[in-house]
């Protein structure tokens, strides 16, 4: 993975879902399973939204790309089909 030590900040679950081509519910499950590192905006509220660490999202994309290159990536995420020179549609 490229250096990400200096990358800071967070993104919304909606943004992460768009980048991964997944639903916000899938992103919530990925947070619960530990695949994505995130924190609640207001920890006192049970249904508070999450902010996903940008570095965590990049690391997941890198892992999915590596699996895709090995031919071992589930078609579950369109991000698995990323290869050099292709971008996710907006």
Secondary structure, DSSP 4 states (H G I P E B T S, - for coil): ----TT---EEEHHHHHHHHT--HHHHHHHHHHTSS-EEESSTTSTT--EEEEHHHHHHHHHHHHHHHHHT---TTSGGGG--TT-----
